[in-house]
């Protein structure tokens, strides 16, 4: 079968070559992201940044990503997705190289803004993630689409786990983190991940254009279908905005929270976060199975309800090990729904508008998420170690209620 054709077959059949390469690129990219999510906020702390200042740097990267998503997302339905992803990997590689070789604060901030260091995108291609999602959704359909998106999320979490664990490497080699050069050396891992991803994407074949309906059929009922899709997209934007703000308060700053709350070093925090990503990958597998059995929406709601309960318990943990264990458990149930949520979003529109759908989800998540780190960093810097989690929990509860109300009765699973 040609790589550009829609694919639907037995679940045991191999995925198309393009899909396999995109999944491998995701794994390589996520390794570098795992490094920065476990070390970047601590690097800024070592440079003398306050909590609010750390949050502001993270916010700049998220806002830049949102702006790029606004531009790139709609283009993904009209422009070569391969070329767009290659452009992203080149920019990310150059940003990592600059952060590693140039010990200048302005260069670091610009590089962090462009590459989104520390934001923890689980291997997604930053503001270009709608391109990646739309391409995967184009290559496979039905059950195979759910399988590909679930595997995509799983590989991203595993790569993040490896990257977070590698943050302990300087300490293992005797360098430690008293020297800022140890932090800069870690940017070599995101650089390597981007180069590998670039090579893999360059080997893909340009996907064929999605078949368009005949002109006579295109106008028949198209306006009403478009209105229905737009209504669903507005709902998607609403719930994604709530979820994005909630994510931004704690997730990008969890390493900083561990440092301030329990006085732990990067060499300890990195492996702890690695465990959380390993469990998230297991949660992604579980989410895929639950989605096949009960439907994507129900699996998202029930898994994230468990994650919500665990989230509330984290700030009351008496020790670092308990807090890290609860955070890892929460990751399994919360992050494990990523593939199912992407499948729901992909099924809300027709094939020719999936880039728009993925962009709506990504953009409406990123913009509110950008405000979260500033608030979270300010609270943590003040010693408010419980409030960020409780605020996040309240927002996540509202998100789950609306998600179930908006999409519970929509059969998107087979789209």
Helices and strands as residue ranges (DSSP letters): H 17-46, H 51-75, H 81-101, H 105-115, G 126-128, H 129-139, H 142-166, H 169-172, H 180-185, H 187-202, H 215-219, H 222-250, G 251-253, H 254-262, H 266-294, H 296-314, H 320-334, G 335-337, H 338-346, G 351-353, H 354-381, H 387-407
